Amino acid sequence: MTKIAITTDDGETISSHFGQARYFKVVSIGDREQGSSEMREKALHQHGQAVAGAVHPGQAMVDAISDCQVLITGGMGAPVYQRALAKNLQVILTGEKKIDRALESYQNGTLASDERRIHMH
């Protein structure tokens, strides 16, 4: 089984920005079949809210999906993108809006990542 984390605000659509999404929808999939799914609350990224000695908010967000192998989102900042890659996550940045369609494309091997969706901070 592969666990896929998808940024979302409603469980149906993919959030356009990783840091501002309210939830991760985590879906387990196997060979051509979708297994269980769960909604996990996700910390929101607040610019200027860092506390001395605290874990970077992007790191905490990535750590929350450390049991996943794939991350699907609409876009994200370069620092958290690098953190996700360092955690061995396959990051897919997509313009697809519907979670179900993205999962279907992923299972078919046709969900492409668009690195132009990485935001430079």
N, C-alpha and C positions, 0 to 999 in steps of 0.2 A: 504494500500500500504506500502511496505517496500522499503526504499531507501538503495541502496548498493553502496559504494564507492570502486572503483577498481583502483589500481595504474597502470599507463600505460605511455608509451612514444608515442604511435601511435593510441590509441583507439581500437586496435585489440588484442594486446597481453598484458599479465600481467607482469609488471615490477618485476624483481627479488629482488629489494631492495626498500623498502618504501621511504627512505630518498632521493634517487637519481632519483626517477621517476619525470617526468616533469608535469604530469597531474593526476587528478582523473577523471575517467569516472564514473559518477553517474547515476545509472539506477534505475528506480522505477518499482517494480514488484508487481503484485497482485496474486490472486489464479490462478496459472498455466499460467499466461499471463505476458508478458513484456510490460510495459508502456513506458513512455518517458525516454530519456537519454540526458545527457549533458556532455560536457567536461569542467572541471574547471582547470585553471592553478594552479600549486602547487609550493610552495617555495621549493627550493633545499636545502638539508642539506650540509652545508660547515663546515668541521672540522676547529676549530680555529677561526671562524668568529663571536663568541659571543660578544655582546656589553654589558658593565656593565649596569644593570638595565633593559635590554631588556627581552622580553618573550623568553623562550627557543625555538629554532627553531622547535623542535618536538612538542611542545605545540601548536605553531601557525599552524602547519600542521594538527594536530588533530582538532583544533578549526574550520578549514576551512570546515570540514565535520560534524559539530555538528548536522546537520539536518538528518544525516544518522543513521541507526541502525546496519549496517554491513560494515565491511572493509575486502576486499580480496586483498592480496598482496603475493608476492613470498617470502618475508623475511623482517625482521626489527630488529632494535636494541632493547635490553631489556628495556632501559628507555622509549622509545616512545611506546613500547608494553604496558607497565604499564600505561602510560598516556591514551592510547586508552581504556583500560579496565576501568580506572577510569571515563571515559566519557560514560560508559555503551555501548560501541561498542562491538559487537560480532566480534572478529578478527579471520579470517580464513587465515592461512599461507599455501600456496599450491604450488605444483610443476607443476600444470596445466599451460600451456602457453597461451591458447586461452581463451579470455574473454567469448565468446559465450558458449563454452563447460563448463566453470566454472559456469556460470549462470544457465545453464541447470542442471548441477549436484546439484547446490544449491537448485533449485526448486524441484528436485527429492529427496532431503534429503540425497544425497550421497557425497557431497563435504566435505571431512574431513580436519581438520587442523593438521598440523605437527609442533609441538612446537620445534622440532630440528632446525627449520628455524629461531629461535630467535638468534640474534648475541649478544654475550656478549661484552660490550665495556669497 
